[in-house]
């Protein structure tokens, strides 16, 4: 459905409101989608071992109503294929037209299943892939609309629910062998103890510590990386994640650079973005272990649950933990990761899963299995969403303070962007789910766009002609040990562990 002419809604994009007096009368009357793409590959932002050319992109869904409120929801891709998700949104969103907001939110678990149950759309899932990315955008648009109608940010809307109402938002199909509704209610009731104290920390912006990945994109030169690390130290960061997996010798050089700049007290985390086989991961990390990383993220295929378990067991002797989840497709996969003891950190992606409802299910399972939640942030709109997710987890579900990633990119395009201060995320206070994009940004970066849009520029024409096949290496098929032996040839003293650490 074609969007209307974009217009700013006042100066903030969301009206200052009281609780809507006619909530029961709010009805969804229409929707539109936008294919939004930002050319971040020009600066190598987002580049990693598997994804060398990344254009942060949002399939964007707007639910229109008969009131002053709109529901805005997005999913996330890295460029080409964004249009596929937009097309799937156009297949799902019509299911909501002429439905009242009250009927949709009275039992959000049923609403979630309703959107997941179109049999012909389900066939091209089920509950995964392009269709699931689209469901995320549509479901989260409902949450945004609901929160705006109540004059609350989404995290507060959820935090004020009873345990029974929270559980009613979840579709428990396929996960009751790991978590039943009754167990979920019991977990939530236990966390009511101390909730008032945690809420005080949330409201004082002291609930969610941050770490940064912004200095470590794999396409950055050593000089650029060094400058960004130095600035991050000045800015007060103590937790850092570095991309690895492109080349072992380069990884060793970059990790040594990190320790030279940051010392050994700052916390280091690594992310290989699925580039290794299981034997490769074990062999590579034996070499990288000297730099004392806390965890390795996505060491192998995101679908290989048993492979992650094997890697996790092999890394215990180095005290390196395993994190994964940004490509974990649904609550069922997370259930299996947890049951198989295959991960140490649950990295839910607020766009990859089918909306906040499914994230809420994974939060409860992670709490039951005593595994910390570390949401994935690496992309446009993900910081905005995930600040709500981690706040809900801390305040309502686990009571555990977890460090949340922060990437300083593209926040200026949102009316209510994610912000940081004094080493913490600033708790969002504006009504909604924080992803309402400014209309001028939508107009400029809509793909393929119209006259005056960025994607009609000469620079865009050159970018669109570039080869985007990455992640291929001629050594694929060798054992992990063989690959490491080849890449270590010529390794010099610059990578030696000359401070005596093991």
Number of C-alpha atoms within 10 A of each C-alpha: 13 8 11 8 7 12 10 12 12 8 8 14 16 20 15 10 12 11 12 15 9 9 15 11 14 22 21 24 16 16 24 19 24 25 24 26 26 23 22 19 18 13 14 17 25 25 20 27 22 19 17 20 25 23 23 24 28 29 28 28 28 24 25 19 22 14 15 12 19 23 27 28 33 35 31 27 23 21 22 13 14 24 20 16 26 26 19 18 30 18 15 19 25 17 12 21 15 14 15 18 21 14 13 18 17 13 16 22 20 16 21 24 14 13 19 19 14 13 10 9 17 15 11 13 14 16 21 18 17 23 25 29 29 34 30 27 33 31 27 29 27 28 26 27 28 27 23 28 25 18 22 22 22 29 26 20 18 22 19 11 12 15 23 15 16 24 25 19 22 23 21 20 11 11 19 13 10 16 18 15 20 12 16 21 18 13 19 21 15 15 16 16 12 12 17 11 10 21 19 13 15 20 13 11 19 19 24 23 22 21 22 21 22 21 24 28 21 25 20 16 11 16 10 13 21 20 12 15 23 16 13 19 14 9 12 11 20 17 21 24 23 25 25 28 25 20 14 21 20 17 20 21 15 22 23 20 19 24 16 11 14 19 11 12 9 13 18 22 22 26 23 20 25 23 23 22 20 21 18 23 26 20 20 23 22 16 15 18 17 17 18 18 21 18 24 28 26 24 30 22 17 18 15 15 22 15 19 26 18 16 25 24 17 17 19 11 10 16 14 23 20 25 26 31 26 23 20 21 22 23 25 19 18 26 22 15 23 24 15 13 18 24 26 23 23 25 24 29 27 31 30 28 29 30 27 26 24 24 23 22 25 27 25 23 27 22 19 17 14 14 18 21 27 24 27 23 24 21 23 27 29 24 28 24 26 27 25 22 24 26 26 22 24 22 27 31 28 25 20 19 19 20 19 23 25 27 21 17 17 14 18 13 18 21 18 23 20 25 16 16 13 13 17 19 25 21 22 25 16 19 25 31 30 27 27 26 22 19 18 12 16 22 18 19 23 21 21 14 17 13 10 11 17 21 22 16 12 9 12 14 12 9 16 12 8 9 8 13 10 12 15 10 10 6 12 12 10 13 15 19 15 15 18 21 13 11 16 15 9 8 14 9 8 12 16 14 12 9 6 7 9 10
